[in-house]
Amino acid sequence: MPGLRENLLPKLRRLKFSIESTGLRRTFMDVVNHLTAYHAERDIAFDRKYRTDTAGRVNTSDLGIEDAEQREKAILYLPSPVRVTRWMLDNVGVDPREFVFVDLGCGKGRVVLTAAQYPFQRVVGVEISQALSQIAQRNAVNFSAKRCGEIAIANSDATSFDFPAADTLLHLYHPFEPDVTAAVLARLEQSLRAHPRRLLVAYLLYSGAVPAVREVFSRFPWLRETRYEHSLFGHYDWLFFSN
């Protein structure tokens, strides 16, 4: 089996080098840590429970975005852990019955479906990739645990999306490069001027991205940072903003 041999030999060489250079005990601990680490793309518990398709990792080159510039500014799809989303929804401090929930860059829709288990007026997912938005739409149609008024999936560029004219909880899992985020916030500012309302932003990101995201939001003084939660290893930090 040449293919198996070609894949196995480099790993065995790396294992041999690790044992020789760091010792058997350290190598063993490194292997255990790798095998037991949480990998969001492999977490199928949600899909197993609700018969959905939200797991997996999709690189930007596989998103099916034809426009090269838009594709360059997109960020790969990686599902948010359900418990991370639920913590936010339970601690953001809003009554879901008074708000619309919007997830920008919703991918296959795991966050959308998690939010749909709360009594929001509407839950909306926005996704530029047609392939991912179609999966999210199928997931929404087949989802059996909905408590919100409606689930909608919009196959749209977030910079041209028409935000609902209602009090809004806006969720982002670091979906764009900074200039795209700035364009989204500029459009949102126009929408709020036309229809004044409450807005809360829950932005999930890793610690290394915090300075860049804060810099973008600082360009919009009508949005103030209200809270920052720094996770233990910096993988799932939350930045909260409000108007």
C-alpha positions as CSV (number, residue, x, y, z in Angstrom):
1,M,0.0,0.0,0.0
2,P,2.3,2.8,-1.3
3,G,-0.1,5.6,-0.2
4,L,-0.3,4.4,3.4
5,R,3.5,4.0,3.5
6,E,4.0,7.5,2.1
7,N,1.8,9.0,4.8
8,L,3.0,6.9,7.7
9,L,6.8,7.2,7.2
10,P,7.1,11.0,7.8
11,K,5.0,10.6,11.0
12,L,7.2,7.8,12.2
13,R,10.3,10.0,11.5
14,R,8.8,12.9,13.5
15,L,7.9,10.5,16.3
16,K,11.4,9.1,16.4
17,F,12.9,12.6,16.4
18,S,10.6,13.8,19.2
19,I,11.5,10.8,21.4
20,E,15.2,11.3,20.8
21,S,15.1,15.1,21.3
22,T,12.5,15.6,24.1
23,G,12.3,12.1,25.7
24,L,9.6,9.4,25.8
25,R,7.6,11.0,28.7
26,R,7.4,14.4,27.0
27,T,6.5,12.9,23.7
28,F,3.8,10.8,25.3
29,M,2.3,13.8,27.0
30,D,2.4,15.8,23.7
31,V,0.6,13.0,21.9
32,V,-2.1,12.7,24.6
33,N,-2.6,16.5,24.6
34,H,-3.1,16.5,20.9
35,L,-5.5,13.5,20.9
36,T,-7.6,14.9,23.7
37,A,-7.6,18.6,22.6
38,Y,-10.9,20.0,21.5
39,H,-11.3,20.4,17.7
40,A,-14.4,22.3,16.8
41,E,-14.5,21.0,13.3
42,R,-14.7,17.4,14.6
43,D,-17.4,18.0,17.2
44,I,-20.4,16.2,15.8
45,A,-22.5,16.1,19.0
46,F,-24.9,18.8,17.8
47,D,-25.3,17.1,14.4
48,R,-25.8,13.7,16.0
49,K,-28.5,15.1,18.3
50,Y,-30.5,17.2,15.7
51,R,-29.6,15.4,12.5
52,T,-28.0,18.5,11.0
53,D,-24.8,19.2,9.1
54,T,-22.7,21.9,10.8
55,A,-19.4,20.2,11.5
56,G,-16.2,20.3,9.4
57,R,-13.7,22.9,8.3
58,V,-14.0,24.7,5.0
59,N,-11.1,26.7,3.7
60,T,-11.6,30.0,1.9
61,S,-10.6,28.5,-1.4
62,D,-13.4,26.0,-1.1
63,L,-16.2,28.4,-0.2
64,G,-17.3,28.8,-3.8
65,I,-16.8,32.6,-3.8
66,E,-16.2,33.6,-7.4
67,D,-15.0,37.1,-6.7
68,A,-11.3,36.9,-6.0
69,E,-11.2,40.0,-3.9
70,Q,-14.1,38.9,-1.7
71,R,-12.6,35.4,-1.4
72,E,-9.3,36.9,-0.3
73,K,-11.0,38.9,2.5
74,A,-13.1,35.9,3.8
75,I,-12.0,33.7,6.6
76,L,-12.4,29.9,6.6
77,Y,-15.5,28.3,8.1
78,L,-15.0,26.7,11.5
79,P,-18.1,26.0,13.6
80,S,-18.4,27.7,17.0
81,P,-18.7,25.3,20.0
82,V,-22.3,25.2,21.1
83,R,-21.5,25.8,24.8
84,V,-19.5,28.9,23.8
85,T,-22.6,30.3,22.0
86,R,-25.0,29.4,24.7
87,W,-22.8,31.1,27.3
88,M,-23.0,34.3,25.3
89,L,-26.8,34.0,24.8
90,D,-27.3,33.4,28.6
91,N,-25.0,36.2,29.6
92,V,-25.4,39.0,27.0
93,G,-28.2,40.6,29.1
94,V,-31.1,40.8,26.6
95,D,-34.6,39.4,26.6
96,P,-34.7,37.4,23.4
97,R,-38.4,38.1,23.0
98,E,-37.5,41.7,22.4
99,F,-34.7,41.1,19.8
100,V,-33.8,39.8,16.4
101,F,-30.7,37.7,16.3
102,V,-28.3,38.1,13.3
103,D,-25.3,36.0,12.6
104,L,-22.9,37.5,10.0
105,G,-20.8,34.8,8.3
106,C,-23.1,32.0,9.5
107,G,-21.5,29.2,7.5
108,K,-23.5,26.0,7.9
109,G,-25.6,27.6,10.6
110,R,-24.6,26.1,13.9
111,V,-24.8,29.4,15.8
112,V,-28.1,30.2,14.0
113,L,-29.6,26.9,15.1
114,T,-28.3,27.4,18.7
115,A,-29.9,30.8,18.8
116,A,-33.1,29.4,17.4
117,Q,-33.6,27.5,20.6
118,Y,-34.2,30.8,22.3
119,P,-37.4,32.8,21.8
120,F,-36.0,35.5,19.6
121,Q,-38.5,37.3,17.3
122,R,-36.4,36.1,14.3
123,V,-33.0,34.5,13.8
124,V,-31.2,35.4,10.6
125,G,-28.0,33.9,9.2
126,V,-26.0,35.8,6.6
127,E,-23.5,33.9,4.4
128,I,-21.7,34.9,1.2
129,S,-20.9,31.4,0.2
130,Q,-23.8,29.9,-1.8
131,A,-22.7,26.4,-1.0
132,L,-22.6,27.0,2.8
133,S,-25.8,29.0,2.8
134,Q,-27.6,26.2,1.0
135,I,-26.4,23.8,3.8
136,A,-27.5,26.3,6.4
137,Q,-30.9,26.5,4.8
138,R,-31.4,22.8,4.8
139,N,-30.4,22.7,8.4
140,A,-32.9,25.4,9.3
141,V,-35.7,23.7,7.4
142,N,-35.1,20.3,9.2
143,F,-34.3,21.7,12.6
144,S,-36.7,20.3,15.2
145,A,-35.9,22.4,18.3
146,K,-36.9,25.9,17.1
147,R,-38.3,28.3,19.7
148,C,-37.8,31.5,17.8
149,G,-40.4,33.1,15.6
150,E,-38.6,32.4,12.3
151,I,-35.3,31.2,10.9
152,A,-34.0,32.9,7.8
153,I,-30.8,32.3,5.8
154,A,-29.6,35.1,3.5
155,N,-27.1,34.3,0.8
156,S,-25.6,37.7,0.8
157,D,-22.4,39.8,1.1
158,A,-22.6,41.2,4.6
159,T,-21.5,44.7,3.3
160,S,-24.8,44.9,1.3
161,F,-27.1,43.1,3.7
162,D,-30.2,45.0,4.8
163,F,-30.3,44.8,8.6
164,P,-33.7,44.2,10.3
165,A,-35.3,47.4,11.6
166,A,-35.7,46.0,15.0
167,D,-33.7,45.7,18.2
168,T,-30.8,43.5,17.2
169,L,-28.3,41.2,18.8
170,L,-25.5,40.9,16.2
171,H,-23.1,37.9,16.4
172,L,-19.8,37.6,14.6
173,Y,-17.2,34.8,14.9
174,H,-14.3,36.8,13.4
175,P,-15.6,36.3,9.9
176,F,-13.9,39.0,7.9
177,E,-10.7,41.0,7.4
178,P,-10.8,44.5,9.1
179,D,-11.7,46.5,6.1
180,V,-14.8,44.3,5.5
181,T,-15.8,44.7,9.1
182,A,-15.5,48.4,8.8
183,A,-17.7,48.4,5.7
184,V,-20.3,46.3,7.5
185,L,-20.3,48.7,10.5
186,A,-20.6,51.7,8.2
187,R,-23.7,50.1,6.5
188,L,-25.1,49.3,10.0
189,E,-24.6,52.9,11.0
190,Q,-26.7,54.1,8.1
191,S,-29.4,51.6,9.0
192,L,-29.5,52.8,12.6
193,R,-29.8,56.4,11.5
194,A,-32.8,55.6,9.3
195,H,-34.4,53.4,12.0
196,P,-33.0,54.1,15.5
197,R,-33.0,51.0,17.7
198,R,-31.0,49.0,20.2
199,L,-28.0,47.2,19.0
200,L,-25.7,44.8,20.9
201,V,-22.7,43.2,19.2
202,A,-21.2,39.9,20.5
203,Y,-17.9,39.3,18.7
204,L,-16.2,35.9,19.2
205,L,-12.4,35.8,18.4
206,Y,-9.0,34.6,19.5
207,S,-6.9,36.8,21.7
208,G,-4.4,37.7,19.0
209,A,-7.1,39.3,16.9
210,V,-8.4,41.5,19.7
211,P,-6.2,44.6,19.0
212,A,-7.2,44.7,15.3
213,V,-10.9,44.2,16.0
214,R,-10.8,46.9,18.7
215,E,-9.1,49.3,16.3
216,V,-11.9,48.8,13.7
217,F,-14.7,49.3,16.2
218,S,-12.9,52.5,17.5
219,R,-13.6,54.1,14.2
220,F,-17.3,54.1,15.1
221,P,-17.7,56.1,18.3
222,W,-21.4,55.4,18.4
223,L,-20.4,51.8,19.4
224,R,-18.9,51.5,22.9
225,E,-17.1,48.4,24.2
226,T,-19.1,47.2,27.2
227,R,-17.3,44.0,28.1
228,Y,-14.3,41.7,27.3
229,E,-14.1,38.1,28.4
230,H,-10.6,36.6,27.9
231,S,-10.7,32.8,27.7
232,L,-8.1,30.7,29.5
233,F,-6.1,29.8,26.3
234,G,-7.3,32.7,24.2
235,H,-9.2,30.5,21.7
236,Y,-12.7,31.8,22.5
237,D,-12.7,35.4,23.7
238,W,-15.7,37.6,23.6
239,L,-15.9,41.4,22.9
240,F,-19.2,43.1,23.5
241,F,-20.3,46.4,22.1
242,S,-23.5,48.5,22.3
243,N,-24.9,51.7,20.9
